[in-house]
């Protein structure tokens, strides 16, 4: 499973890294530091990834079965 964060949709609410501290972090401006990235979810962190996606009011986070072809 993969997690993808759309940089254009991220508005810096901070809910994602609040519910997924072992997976996501914030940058100096309060945005998720991993915005614009797609990576494989480490073992044991799928639950946090799903919570982060559910917590994002902008829908900037997606949990995917396969990596996008452009990742």
HELIX and SHEET records of a PDB file:
HELIX    1   1 UNK A   15  UNK A   19  1                                   5    
HELIX    2   2 UNK A   46  UNK A   55  1                                  10    
SHEET    1   A 3 UNK A  38  UNK A  40  0                                        
SHEET    2   A 3 UNK A   2  UNK A   5 -1                                        
SHEET    3   A 3 UNK A  61  UNK A  64 -1                                        
END                                                                             
